[in-house]
Amino acid sequence: MIKFENVSKIYPNGTKGLTDVNLQINQGEFVAIIGTSGAGKSTLIRCVNGLNDITSGSLIVNDTEVSKLKGKELRKFRRHVGMIFQSYNLVPRVTVLKNVMFARVPDMSLFKVIFGLFSKEDKLIALDSLNKVGILDKAYIRADQLSGGQQQRVSLARALSQESEILLADEPVSALDPVTAKEVMDDFKRINEEFNKTILLNIHHVELALEYASRIIAVKKGKIVYDGPSQEVTKEILDEVYRKEA
């Protein structure tokens, strides 16, 4: 469970990223965050795993108060919250399999990390994760030889190999063509339904958000202006979310 209670985020330059956000996301939900650029979508996502610290309020993830975590405790917490980035964040010149196994590094000794001594269990978990996103056949190919959609699937497999119950995705399909974007969203939907993973992603493509997510959260100027079922999102709501202020 993810619970925001009166959460605000103010950046050092004075910009308000979030203002008094209150929401609860339960295990197994597929939630899409929509809004204009700069509305606070990425800020909200990145607060969940502590990439952005909150200025005030309370943010609880699976009974853990995220704002109180520092150093080693915060790094340990992040192992259990998978993160998928727009730019994939892969190591281009190593194999797909090794990229996925890198998610297991926090649990390894420094000696094993330096020499790449992954365990049999790590390898099996990584291969299973690749199988879940349909690219097991690419395991021994270098990451930079894959298409953008395949690289994003590797990123998703890496997050799955952390064996976390929560997956965060920061604009995961914005760099992909429409057909590939739908294929990647199909993967997210299947992972959500088959494995009961909580999916929280922000997305510019409203049509995809409405098609795939069961719940929509609309953010405007750091505030939540809509939170409800995707099928109840109306044209009037979207007009309000995307209307430019004078």
Buried (B, 14 or more C-beta within 10 A) or exposed (E): BBBBEEBBBBEEEEEBBBBBBEBEBEEBBBBBBBBBEEBBBBBBBBBBBBBBBBBEBBBBBBEBEBBEBEEEEBEEBBBBBBBBBBEBBBEEEBBBBBBBBBBBBEEBEEEBBEEEEBEEEBBEBBBBBBEBBBBBEBBEBBBEEBEBBBBBBBBBBBBBBBEBBBBBBBBBBEBBEEEBBBBBBEBBBBBBEEEEBBBBBBBBBBEBBBEBBBBBBBBBBBBBBBBEEBEEBEEEBBEEBBEEEE
